[in-house]
Amino acid sequence: MQWWNDLISWLTSSEAESTVFTAAVLVFAVVVTALLSAWIATSAVKRLVAQRDREIKTAAIAALVDAATEASVWNSLTPQEQVLADRTVGQADIHVRLLPIRGSDVAANWAAHQLHELKRASATFGYQLDPAVAEFRDRLLDWQRHPSRARKQFQNDLVRWRAQRQEPEQTALEEQDTWVAEQHHERYRSATEISTPAEPARDTAPTPTQSGAQPATQPLDDARA
């Protein structure tokens, strides 16, 4: 216990003031440096994560806009091109749903509904529905800039569409979509069959040599003049 009393006496003496002050300044500097380094590292990681999220979000929105362009001419695509377009849309839909943004699933549902309507309009009204594609693009870009406000608008649209949907009408639309798809595939199947030339029929009639018959020889005239 004596050493503790001696330490307290030394710390409270005038000779130890400079030493204690220097040690306190060093400890404070170390703590401040550690906190500042941790804050800088955390900010850098957050910026990196935010940049990566923005890149993924931008890529997903670009894929959806490109899919909307293809959906506007859906009835003119070949079945193979339609399969590739659907695969691209599926990947973009997954990327949007996995984004760490509140309401990303609502945006994905809204985009899926709009793409389906663009496909149906392509079969009904023709090709290149530019105003609809432009509106689709602008709504997604607005969602990128203002996620909360755009999420509410998407939710209101989904609720309105769900309220307007009636079972008999929905069944008729599904049957119409099925019929259009069947006609589209039948048209390309017929076009493929017409473009493929039929193989000419080969003459399988045996030649005299193949049938084993000897060629007729002209009889010699034995009567000589």
Protein Blocks (a to p, Z undefined) as FASTA:
>chain_A
ZZmmmmmmmmmpmklmmmmmmmmmmmmmmmmmmmmmmmmmmmmmmmmmmmmmmmmmmmmm
mmmmmmmmmmmmmmmpcfklmmmmmmmmmmmmmmmmmpccehklmmmmmmmmmmmmmmmm
mmmnoghilklmmmmmmmmmmmmmmmmlmmmmmmmmmmmmmmmpcfklmmmmmmmmmmmm
mmmmmmmmmmmmmmpccdddddfbdcfklnopacddddddfbaZZ
